[in-house]
């Protein structure tokens, strides 16, 4: 197998694993906007591609106020 194909396969597996992991997270957590305080849900795809950092914060655009910021996960009620 050529290195290019191997790299593509690894990337696809990593993306699928990430999507499954994010689907699990987004089913349990909402995210709270730092700017307006509203809570909102992320789709697994958005959660997968958004920049994130240790602790689960994600850098996304808030659907309520439209501001991009780091949002923290909050357990769904
Ligand atoms: Zn907001």
PDB file of the backbone (N, CA, C, O) and the ligand in Angstrom, with CONECT records:
HET     ZN  A 101       1
ATOM      1  N   UNK A   1       0.851  -1.199   0.000  1.00  0.00           N
ATOM      2  CA  UNK A   1       0.000   0.000   0.000  1.00  0.00           C
ATOM      3  C   UNK A   1       0.889   1.251   0.000  1.00  0.00           C
ATOM      4  O   UNK A   1       1.882   1.312   0.725  1.00  0.00           O
ATOM      5  N   UNK A   2       0.532   2.228  -0.802  1.00  0.00           N
ATOM      6  CA  UNK A   2       1.357   3.431  -0.870  1.00  0.00           C
ATOM      7  C   UNK A   2       1.153   4.285   0.378  1.00  0.00           C
ATOM      8  O   UNK A   2       0.090   4.256   0.998  1.00  0.00           O
ATOM      9  N   UNK A   3       2.186   5.042   0.735  1.00  0.00           N
ATOM     10  CA  UNK A   3       2.058   5.896   1.945  1.00  0.00           C
ATOM     11  C   UNK A   3       0.902   6.870   1.852  1.00  0.00           C
ATOM     12  O   UNK A   3       0.280   7.179   2.869  1.00  0.00           O
ATOM     13  N   UNK A   4       0.591   7.371   0.641  1.00  0.00           N
ATOM     14  CA  UNK A   4      -0.488   8.351   0.490  1.00  0.00           C
ATOM     15  C   UNK A   4      -1.829   7.722   0.852  1.00  0.00           C
ATOM     16  O   UNK A   4      -2.636   8.331   1.554  1.00  0.00           O
ATOM     17  N   UNK A   5      -2.064   6.499   0.371  1.00  0.00           N
ATOM     18  CA  UNK A   5      -3.336   5.821   0.672  1.00  0.00           C
ATOM     19  C   UNK A   5      -3.424   5.505   2.167  1.00  0.00           C
ATOM     20  O   UNK A   5      -4.477   5.667   2.783  1.00  0.00           O
ATOM     21  N   UNK A   6      -2.310   5.056   2.740  1.00  0.00           N
ATOM     22  CA  UNK A   6      -2.293   4.769   4.172  1.00  0.00           C
ATOM     23  C   UNK A   6      -2.640   6.018   4.981  1.00  0.00           C
ATOM     24  O   UNK A   6      -3.387   5.944   5.957  1.00  0.00           O
ATOM     25  N   UNK A   7      -2.092   7.170   4.568  1.00  0.00           N
ATOM     26  CA  UNK A   7      -2.364   8.430   5.275  1.00  0.00           C
ATOM     27  C   UNK A   7      -3.836   8.797   5.178  1.00  0.00           C
ATOM     28  O   UNK A   7      -4.431   9.267   6.149  1.00  0.00           O
ATOM     29  N   UNK A   8      -4.430   8.580   3.990  1.00  0.00           N
ATOM     30  CA  UNK A   8      -5.851   8.892   3.811  1.00  0.00           C
ATOM     31  C   UNK A   8      -6.705   7.993   4.696  1.00  0.00           C
ATOM     32  O   UNK A   8      -7.639   8.456   5.350  1.00  0.00           O
ATOM     33  N   UNK A   9      -6.376   6.705   4.710  1.00  0.00           N
ATOM     34  CA  UNK A   9      -7.150   5.760   5.531  1.00  0.00           C
ATOM     35  C   UNK A   9      -7.063   6.136   7.008  1.00  0.00           C
ATOM     36  O   UNK A   9      -8.068   6.103   7.718  1.00  0.00           O
ATOM     37  N   UNK A  10      -5.861   6.493   7.473  1.00  0.00           N
ATOM     38  CA  UNK A  10      -5.696   6.884   8.882  1.00  0.00           C
ATOM     39  C   UNK A  10      -6.507   8.146   9.185  1.00  0.00           C
ATOM     40  O   UNK A  10      -7.122   8.255  10.245  1.00  0.00           O
ATOM     41  N   UNK A  11      -6.503   9.098   8.246  1.00  0.00           N
ATOM     42  CA  UNK A  11      -7.251  10.343   8.445  1.00  0.00           C
ATOM     43  C   UNK A  11      -8.750  10.067   8.526  1.00  0.00           C
ATOM     44  O   UNK A  11      -9.448  10.660   9.349  1.00  0.00           O
ATOM     45  N   UNK A  12      -9.250   9.161   7.669  1.00  0.00           N
ATOM     46  CA  UNK A  12     -10.678   8.830   7.676  1.00  0.00           C
ATOM     47  C   UNK A  12     -11.051   8.148   8.989  1.00  0.00           C
ATOM     48  O   UNK A  12     -12.072   8.471   9.595  1.00  0.00           O
ATOM     49  N   UNK A  13     -10.213   7.198   9.427  1.00  0.00           N
ATOM     50  CA  UNK A  13     -10.491   6.503  10.688  1.00  0.00           C
ATOM     51  C   UNK A  13     -10.494   7.507  11.849  1.00  0.00           C
ATOM     52  O   UNK A  13     -11.350   7.431  12.730  1.00  0.00           O
ATOM     53  N   UNK A  14      -9.545   8.443  11.849  1.00  0.00           N
ATOM     54  CA  UNK A  14      -9.477   9.445  12.917  1.00  0.00           C
ATOM     55  C   UNK A  14     -10.717  10.331  12.906  1.00  0.00           C
ATOM     56  O   UNK A  14     -11.242  10.683  13.963  1.00  0.00           O
ATOM     57  N   UNK A  15     -11.190  10.696  11.700  1.00  0.00           N
ATOM     58  CA  UNK A  15     -12.379  11.548  11.596  1.00  0.00           C
ATOM     59  C   UNK A  15     -13.624  10.813  12.092  1.00  0.00           C
ATOM     60  O   UNK A  15     -14.443  11.388  12.809  1.00  0.00           O
ATOM     61  N   UNK A  16     -13.766   9.537  11.710  1.00  0.00           N
ATOM     62  CA  UNK A  16     -14.925   8.753  12.145  1.00  0.00           C
ATOM     63  C   UNK A  16     -14.901   8.581  13.666  1.00  0.00           C
ATOM     64  O   UNK A  16     -15.928   8.720  14.330  1.00  0.00           O
ATOM     65  N   UNK A  17     -13.724   8.279  14.207  1.00  0.00           N
ATOM     66  CA  UNK A  17     -13.603   8.125  15.660  1.00  0.00           C
ATOM     67  C   UNK A  17     -13.970   9.429  16.366  1.00  0.00           C
ATOM     68  O   UNK A  17     -14.643   9.423  17.396  1.00  0.00           O
ATOM     69  N   UNK A  18     -13.517  10.547  15.795  1.00  0.00           N
ATOM     70  CA  UNK A  18     -13.814  11.866  16.349  1.00  0.00           C
ATOM     71  C   UNK A  18     -15.319  12.146  16.302  1.00  0.00           C
ATOM     72  O   UNK A  18     -15.887  12.664  17.263  1.00  0.00           O
ATOM     73  N   UNK A  19     -15.967  11.797  15.170  1.00  0.00           N
ATOM     74  CA  UNK A  19     -17.409  12.020  15.034  1.00  0.00           C
ATOM     75  C   UNK A  19     -18.194  11.200  16.063  1.00  0.00           C
ATOM     76  O   UNK A  19     -19.144  11.699  16.666  1.00  0.00           O
ATOM     77  N   UNK A  20     -17.793   9.942  16.260  1.00  0.00           N
ATOM     78  CA  UNK A  20     -18.486   9.086  17.238  1.00  0.00           C
ATOM     79  C   UNK A  20     -18.307   9.655  18.646  1.00  0.00           C
ATOM     80  O   UNK A  20     -19.250   9.707  19.435  1.00  0.00           O
ATOM     81  N   UNK A  21     -17.071  10.081  18.943  1.00  0.00           N
ATOM     82  CA  UNK A  21     -16.783  10.652  20.255  1.00  0.00           C
ATOM     83  C   UNK A  21     -17.578  11.942  20.470  1.00  0.00           C
ATOM     84  O   UNK A  21     -18.144  12.148  21.544  1.00  0.00           O
ATOM     85  N   UNK A  22     -17.623  12.809  19.458  1.00  0.00           N
ATOM     86  CA  UNK A  22     -18.328  14.087  19.583  1.00  0.00           C
ATOM     87  C   UNK A  22     -19.840  13.881  19.647  1.00  0.00           C
ATOM     88  O   UNK A  22     -20.541  14.646  20.310  1.00  0.00           O
ATOM     89  N   UNK A  23     -20.354  12.843  18.955  1.00  0.00           N
ATOM     90  CA  UNK A  23     -21.788  12.567  19.027  1.00  0.00           C
ATOM     91  C   UNK A  23     -22.169  12.182  20.458  1.00  0.00           C
ATOM     92  O   UNK A  23     -23.212  12.585  20.972  1.00  0.00           O
ATOM     93  N   UNK A  24     -21.295  11.391  21.085  1.00  0.00           N
ATOM     94  CA  UNK A  24     -21.502  11.013  22.489  1.00  0.00           C
ATOM     95  C   UNK A  24     -21.503  12.261  23.381  1.00  0.00           C
ATOM     96  O   UNK A  24     -22.373  12.417  24.238  1.00  0.00           O
ATOM     97  N   UNK A  25     -20.517  13.150  23.169  1.00  0.00           N
ATOM     98  CA  UNK A  25     -20.417  14.363  23.997  1.00  0.00           C
ATOM     99  C   UNK A  25     -21.601  15.300  23.784  1.00  0.00           C
ATOM    100  O   UNK A  25     -22.190  15.794  24.745  1.00  0.00           O
ATOM    101  N   UNK A  26     -21.954  15.544  22.498  1.00  0.00           N
ATOM    102  CA  UNK A  26     -23.011  16.514  22.232  1.00  0.00           C
ATOM    103  C   UNK A  26     -24.382  15.993  22.642  1.00  0.00           C
ATOM    104  O   UNK A  26     -25.316  16.780  22.799  1.00  0.00           O
ATOM    105  N   UNK A  27     -24.522  14.679  22.818  1.00  0.00           N
ATOM    106  CA  UNK A  27     -25.791  14.140  23.304  1.00  0.00           C
ATOM    107  C   UNK A  27     -25.923  14.355  24.808  1.00  0.00           C
ATOM    108  O   UNK A  27     -27.026  14.304  25.353  1.00  0.00           O
ATOM    109  N   UNK A  28     -24.799  14.596  25.477  1.00  0.00           N
ATOM    110  CA  UNK A  28     -24.819  14.766  26.936  1.00  0.00           C
ATOM    111  C   UNK A  28     -24.646  16.211  27.381  1.00  0.00           C
ATOM    112  O   UNK A  28     -25.048  16.583  28.484  1.00  0.00           O
ATOM    113  N   UNK A  29     -24.047  17.020  26.518  1.00  0.00           N
ATOM    114  CA  UNK A  29     -23.697  18.383  26.925  1.00  0.00           C
ATOM    115  C   UNK A  29     -24.258  19.439  25.969  1.00  0.00           C
ATOM    116  O   UNK A  29     -24.311  19.246  24.754  1.00  0.00           O
ATOM    117  N   UNK A  30     -24.670  20.547  26.554  1.00  0.00           N
ATOM    118  CA  UNK A  30     -24.899  21.761  25.800  1.00  0.00           C
ATOM    119  C   UNK A  30     -23.653  22.627  25.983  1.00  0.00           C
ATOM    120  O   UNK A  30     -22.771  22.310  26.779  1.00  0.00           O
ATOM    121  N   UNK A  31     -23.600  23.728  25.229  1.00  0.00           N
ATOM    122  CA  UNK A  31     -22.488  24.654  25.381  1.00  0.00           C
ATOM    123  C   UNK A  31     -23.028  26.021  25.736  1.00  0.00           C
ATOM    124  O   UNK A  31     -24.054  26.449  25.209  1.00  0.00           O
ATOM    125  N   UNK A  32     -22.337  26.708  26.632  1.00  0.00           N
ATOM    126  CA  UNK A  32     -22.818  28.006  27.106  1.00  0.00           C
ATOM    127  C   UNK A  32     -21.929  29.116  26.576  1.00  0.00           C
ATOM    128  O   UNK A  32     -20.707  29.087  26.722  1.00  0.00           O
ATOM    129  N   UNK A  33     -22.582  30.108  25.948  1.00  0.00           N
ATOM    130  CA  UNK A  33     -21.861  31.247  25.368  1.00  0.00           C
ATOM    131  C   UNK A  33     -21.324  32.150  26.477  1.00  0.00           C
ATOM    132  O   UNK A  33     -22.038  32.489  27.421  1.00  0.00           O
ATOM    133  N   UNK A  34     -20.042  32.535  26.346  1.00  0.00           N
ATOM    134  CA  UNK A  34     -19.424  33.445  27.315  1.00  0.00           C
ATOM    135  C   UNK A  34     -19.982  34.853  27.187  1.00  0.00           C
ATOM    136  O   UNK A  34     -20.014  35.606  28.160  1.00  0.00           O
ATOM    137  N   UNK A  35     -20.423  35.206  25.981  1.00  0.00           N
ATOM    138  CA  UNK A  35     -20.853  36.567  25.698  1.00  0.00           C
ATOM    139  C   UNK A  35     -22.278  36.840  26.191  1.00  0.00           C
ATOM    140  O   UNK A  35     -22.505  37.825  26.893  1.00  0.00           O
ATOM    141  N   UNK A  36     -23.256  35.970  25.829  1.00  0.00           N
ATOM    142  CA  UNK A  36     -24.649  36.251  26.158  1.00  0.00           C
ATOM    143  C   UNK A  36     -25.228  35.271  27.186  1.00  0.00           C
ATOM    144  O   UNK A  36     -26.331  35.482  27.689  1.00  0.00           O
ATOM    145  N   UNK A  37     -24.484  34.197  27.501  1.00  0.00           N
ATOM    146  CA  UNK A  37     -24.939  33.279  28.532  1.00  0.00           C
ATOM    147  C   UNK A  37     -25.976  32.265  28.082  1.00  0.00           C
ATOM    148  O   UNK A  37     -26.416  31.432  28.875  1.00  0.00           O
ATOM    149  N   UNK A  38     -26.374  32.327  26.804  1.00  0.00           N
ATOM    150  CA  UNK A  38     -27.355  31.366  26.289  1.00  0.00           C
ATOM    151  C   UNK A  38     -26.693  29.994  26.109  1.00  0.00           C
ATOM    152  O   UNK A  38     -25.500  29.878  25.828  1.00  0.00           O
ATOM    153  N   UNK A  39     -27.521  28.971  26.284  1.00  0.00           N
ATOM    154  CA  UNK A  39     -27.035  27.618  26.029  1.00  0.00           C
ATOM    155  C   UNK A  39     -27.490  27.164  24.660  1.00  0.00           C
ATOM    156  O   UNK A  39     -28.579  27.517  24.207  1.00  0.00           O
ATOM    157  N   UNK A  40     -26.665  26.390  24.013  1.00  0.00           N
ATOM    158  CA  UNK A  40     -27.047  25.849  22.707  1.00  0.00           C
ATOM    159  C   UNK A  40     -26.377  24.506  22.491  1.00  0.00           C
ATOM    160  O   UNK A  40     -25.389  24.162  23.139  1.00  0.00           O
ATOM    161  N   UNK A  41     -26.952  23.756  21.555  1.00  0.00           N
ATOM    162  CA  UNK A  41     -26.446  22.434  21.220  1.00  0.00           C
ATOM    163  C   UNK A  41     -25.576  22.526  19.974  1.00  0.00           C
ATOM    164  O   UNK A  41     -25.851  23.326  19.080  1.00  0.00           O
ATOM    165  N   UNK A  42     -24.537  21.716  19.912  1.00  0.00           N
ATOM    166  CA  UNK A  42     -23.710  21.634  18.720  1.00  0.00           C
ATOM    167  C   UNK A  42     -23.999  20.323  18.002  1.00  0.00           C
ATOM    168  O   UNK A  42     -24.268  19.305  18.640  1.00  0.00           O
ATOM    169  N   UNK A  43     -23.944  20.349  16.678  1.00  0.00           N
ATOM    170  CA  UNK A  43     -24.026  19.087  15.953  1.00  0.00           C
ATOM    171  C   UNK A  43     -22.674  18.381  16.093  1.00  0.00           C
ATOM    172  O   UNK A  43     -21.645  19.032  16.270  1.00  0.00           O
ATOM    173  N   UNK A  44     -22.682  17.046  16.013  1.00  0.00           N
ATOM    174  CA  UNK A  44     -21.399  16.319  16.122  1.00  0.00           C
ATOM    175  C   UNK A  44     -20.388  16.791  15.091  1.00  0.00           C
ATOM    176  O   UNK A  44     -19.191  16.840  15.377  1.00  0.00           O
ATOM    177  N   UNK A  45     -20.861  17.146  13.872  1.00  0.00           N
ATOM    178  CA  UNK A  45     -19.922  17.598  12.836  1.00  0.00           C
ATOM    179  C   UNK A  45     -19.284  18.934  13.211  1.00  0.00           C
ATOM    180  O   UNK A  45     -18.071  19.104  13.083  1.00  0.00           O
ATOM    181  N   UNK A  46     -20.108  19.890  13.678  1.00  0.00           N
ATOM    182  CA  UNK A  46     -19.573  21.183  14.123  1.00  0.00           C
ATOM    183  C   UNK A  46     -18.597  20.983  15.266  1.00  0.00           C
ATOM    184  O   UNK A  46     -17.528  21.593  15.304  1.00  0.00           O
ATOM    185  N   UNK A  47     -18.980  20.118  16.201  1.00  0.00           N
ATOM    186  CA  UNK A  47     -18.123  19.871  17.362  1.00  0.00           C
ATOM    187  C   UNK A  47     -16.798  19.248  16.941  1.00  0.00           C
ATOM    188  O   UNK A  47     -15.767  19.487  17.570  1.00  0.00           O
ATOM    189  N   UNK A  48     -16.826  18.438  15.864  1.00  0.00           N
ATOM    190  CA  UNK A  48     -15.610  17.766  15.412  1.00  0.00           C
ATOM    191  C   UNK A  48     -14.633  18.719  14.751  1.00  0.00           C
ATOM    192  O   UNK A  48     -13.421  18.596  14.929  1.00  0.00           O
ATOM    193  N   UNK A  49     -15.159  19.676  13.981  1.00  0.00           N
ATOM    194  CA  UNK A  49     -14.268  20.545  13.210  1.00  0.00           C
ATOM    195  C   UNK A  49     -13.891  21.821  13.969  1.00  0.00           C
ATOM    196  O   UNK A  49     -12.928  22.490  13.596  1.00  0.00           O
ATOM    197  N   UNK A  50     -14.635  22.171  15.028  1.00  0.00           N
ATOM    198  CA  UNK A  50     -14.328  23.380  15.789  1.00  0.00           C
ATOM    199  C   UNK A  50     -13.015  23.192  16.554  1.00  0.00           C
ATOM    200  O   UNK A  50     -12.734  22.102  17.053  1.00  0.00           O
ATOM    201  N   UNK A  51     -12.207  24.266  16.644  1.00  0.00           N
ATOM    202  CA  UNK A  51     -11.010  24.167  17.489  1.00  0.00           C
ATOM    203  C   UNK A  51     -11.421  23.884  18.933  1.00  0.00           C
ATOM    204  O   UNK A  51     -12.398  24.446  19.428  1.00  0.00           O
ATOM    205  N   UNK A  52     -10.673  23.014  19.602  1.00  0.00           N
ATOM    206  CA  UNK A  52     -11.006  22.735  20.996  1.00  0.00           C
ATOM    207  C   UNK A  52      -9.730  22.662  21.816  1.00  0.00           C
ATOM    208  O   UNK A  52      -8.627  22.533  21.284  1.00  0.00           O
ATOM    209  N   UNK A  53      -9.910  22.746  23.105  1.00  0.00           N
ATOM    210  CA  UNK A  53      -8.743  22.693  23.979  1.00  0.00           C
ATOM    211  C   UNK A  53      -9.046  21.845  25.194  1.00  0.00           C
ATOM    212  O   UNK A  53     -10.190  21.462  25.437  1.00  0.00           O
ATOM    213  N   UNK A  54      -8.026  21.567  25.933  1.00  0.00           N
ATOM    214  CA  UNK A  54      -8.137  20.687  27.077  1.00  0.00           C
ATOM    215  C   UNK A  54      -9.227  21.180  28.027  1.00  0.00           C
ATOM    216  O   UNK A  54      -9.285  22.368  28.343  1.00  0.00           O
ATOM    217  N   UNK A  55     -10.086  20.273  28.481  1.00  0.00           N
ATOM    218  CA  UNK A  55     -11.192  20.647  29.342  1.00  0.00           C
ATOM    219  C   UNK A  55     -12.519  20.675  28.597  1.00  0.00           C
ATOM    220  O   UNK A  55     -13.576  20.788  29.217  1.00  0.00           O
ATOM    221  N   UNK A  56     -12.472  20.572  27.255  1.00  0.00           N
ATOM    222  CA  UNK A  56     -13.695  20.444  26.471  1.00  0.00           C
ATOM    223  C   UNK A  56     -14.221  21.731  25.877  1.00  0.00           C
ATOM    224  O   UNK A  56     -15.233  21.718  25.177  1.00  0.00           O
ATOM    225  N   UNK A  57     -13.535  22.881  26.151  1.00  0.00           N
ATOM    226  CA  UNK A  57     -13.981  24.134  25.548  1.00  0.00           C
ATOM    227  C   UNK A  57     -13.828  24.075  24.032  1.00  0.00           C
ATOM    228  O   UNK A  57     -12.907  23.445  23.511  1.00  0.00           O
ATOM    229  N   UNK A  58     -14.753  24.746  23.328  1.00  0.00           N
ATOM    230  CA  UNK A  58     -14.679  24.803  21.876  1.00  0.00           C
ATOM    231  C   UNK A  58     -14.815  26.238  21.412  1.00  0.00           C
ATOM    232  O   UNK A  58     -15.475  27.061  22.047  1.00  0.00           O
ATOM    233  N   UNK A  59     -14.164  26.518  20.272  1.00  0.00           N
ATOM    234  CA  UNK A  59     -14.226  27.855  19.709  1.00  0.00           C
ATOM    235  C   UNK A  59     -15.253  27.841  18.586  1.00  0.00           C
ATOM    236  O   UNK A  59     -14.965  27.385  17.480  1.00  0.00           O
ATOM    237  N   UNK A  60     -16.451  28.341  18.871  1.00  0.00           N
ATOM    238  CA  UNK A  60     -17.539  28.312  17.891  1.00  0.00           C
ATOM    239  C   UNK A  60     -18.298  29.636  17.908  1.00  0.00           C
ATOM    240  O   UNK A  60     -18.145  30.461  18.809  1.00  0.00           O
ATOM    241  N   UNK A  61     -19.130  29.806  16.864  1.00  0.00           N
ATOM    242  CA  UNK A  61     -19.986  30.988  16.791  1.00  0.00           C
ATOM    243  C   UNK A  61     -21.292  30.691  17.512  1.00  0.00           C
ATOM    244  O   UNK A  61     -21.937  29.677  17.246  1.00  0.00           O
ATOM    245  N   UNK A  62     -21.677  31.565  18.413  1.00  0.00           N
ATOM    246  CA  UNK A  62     -22.927  31.412  19.154  1.00  0.00           C
ATOM    247  C   UNK A  62     -24.112  31.678  18.221  1.00  0.00           C
ATOM    248  O   UNK A  62     -24.138  32.704  17.541  1.00  0.00           O
ATOM    249  N   UNK A  63     -25.107  30.757  18.177  1.00  0.00           N
ATOM    250  CA  UNK A  63     -26.266  30.976  17.300  1.00  0.00           C
ATOM    251  C   UNK A  63     -27.194  32.085  17.803  1.00  0.00           C
ATOM    252  O   UNK A  63     -28.064  32.536  17.059  1.00  0.00           O
ATOM    253  N   UNK A  64     -27.026  32.530  19.048  1.00  0.00           N
ATOM    254  CA  UNK A  64     -27.921  33.545  19.619  1.00  0.00           C
ATOM    255  C   UNK A  64     -27.396  34.957  19.375  1.00  0.00           C
ATOM    256  O   UNK A  64     -28.145  35.828  18.934  1.00  0.00           O
ATOM    257  N   UNK A  65     -26.100  35.190  19.662  1.00  0.00           N
ATOM    258  CA  UNK A  65     -25.569  36.547  19.515  1.00  0.00           C
ATOM    259  C   UNK A  65     -24.578  36.658  18.356  1.00  0.00           C
ATOM    260  O   UNK A  65     -24.173  37.764  17.999  1.00  0.00           O
ATOM    261  N   UNK A  66     -24.183  35.525  17.764  1.00  0.00           N
ATOM    262  CA  UNK A  66     -23.316  35.550  16.591  1.00  0.00           C
ATOM    263  C   UNK A  66     -21.854  35.808  16.879  1.00  0.00           C
ATOM    264  O   UNK A  66     -21.063  35.980  15.952  1.00  0.00           O
ATOM    265  N   UNK A  67     -21.476  35.837  18.159  1.00  0.00           N
ATOM    266  CA  UNK A  67     -20.091  36.114  18.528  1.00  0.00           C
ATOM    267  C   UNK A  67     -19.306  34.808  18.614  1.00  0.00           C
ATOM    268  O   UNK A  67     -19.774  33.823  19.184  1.00  0.00           O
ATOM    269  N   UNK A  68     -18.102  34.819  18.037  1.00  0.00           N
ATOM    270  CA  UNK A  68     -17.229  33.650  18.155  1.00  0.00           C
ATOM    271  C   UNK A  68     -16.484  33.719  19.477  1.00  0.00           C
ATOM    272  O   UNK A  68     -15.859  34.733  19.789  1.00  0.00           O
ATOM    273  N   UNK A  69     -16.547  32.647  20.254  1.00  0.00           N
ATOM    274  CA  UNK A  69     -15.815  32.641  21.510  1.00  0.00           C
ATOM    275  C   UNK A  69     -15.593  31.205  21.949  1.00  0.00           C
ATOM    276  O   UNK A  69     -16.116  30.267  21.347  1.00  0.00           O
ATOM    277  N   UNK A  70     -14.810  31.049  23.007  1.00  0.00           N
ATOM    278  CA  UNK A  70     -14.629  29.740  23.620  1.00  0.00           C
ATOM    279  C   UNK A  70     -15.865  29.441  24.468  1.00  0.00           C
ATOM    280  O   UNK A  70     -16.222  30.226  25.346  1.00  0.00           O
ATOM    281  N   UNK A  71     -16.497  28.339  24.213  1.00  0.00           N
ATOM    282  CA  UNK A  71     -17.675  27.963  24.978  1.00  0.00           C
ATOM    283  C   UNK A  71     -17.363  26.709  25.788  1.00  0.00           C
ATOM    284  O   UNK A  71     -16.618  25.834  25.349  1.00  0.00           O
ATOM    285  N   UNK A  72     -17.950  26.645  26.982  1.00  0.00           N
ATOM    286  CA  UNK A  72     -17.689  25.516  27.880  1.00  0.00           C
ATOM    287  C   UNK A  72     -18.862  24.547  27.856  1.00  0.00           C
ATOM    288  O   UNK A  72     -20.011  24.973  27.736  1.00  0.00           O
ATOM    289  N   UNK A  73     -18.592  23.258  27.966  1.00  0.00           N
ATOM    290  CA  UNK A  73     -19.683  22.294  28.019  1.00  0.00           C
ATOM    291  C   UNK A  73     -20.427  22.365  29.349  1.00  0.00           C
ATOM    292  O   UNK A  73     -19.805  22.484  30.405  1.00  0.00           O
ATOM    293  N   UNK A  74     -21.753  22.294  29.299  1.00  0.00           N
ATOM    294  CA  UNK A  74     -22.567  22.231  30.516  1.00  0.00           C
ATOM    295  C   UNK A  74     -23.493  21.024  30.374  1.00  0.00           C
ATOM    296  O   UNK A  74     -24.083  20.829  29.311  1.00  0.00           O
ATOM    297  N   UNK A  75     -23.634  20.207  31.426  1.00  0.00           N
ATOM    298  CA  UNK A  75     -24.486  19.018  31.326  1.00  0.00           C
ATOM    299  C   UNK A  75     -25.918  19.394  30.988  1.00  0.00           C
ATOM    300  O   UNK A  75     -26.433  20.385  31.506  1.00  0.00           O
ATOM    301  N   UNK A  76     -26.568  18.623  30.134  1.00  0.00           N
ATOM    302  CA  UNK A  76     -27.974  18.856  29.811  1.00  0.00           C
ATOM    303  C   UNK A  76     -28.829  18.535  31.016  1.00  0.00           C
ATOM    304  O   UNK A  76     -28.521  17.645  31.809  1.00  0.00           O
ATOM    305  N   UNK A  77     -29.947  19.308  31.137  1.00  0.00           N
ATOM    306  CA  UNK A  77     -30.841  19.048  32.257  1.00  0.00           C
ATOM    307  C   UNK A  77     -31.961  18.113  31.836  1.00  0.00           C
ATOM    308  O   UNK A  77     -32.820  17.774  32.649  1.00  0.00           O
TER     309      UNK A  77
HETATM  310 ZN    ZN A 101     -23.990  34.252  22.601  1.00  0.00          ZN
END
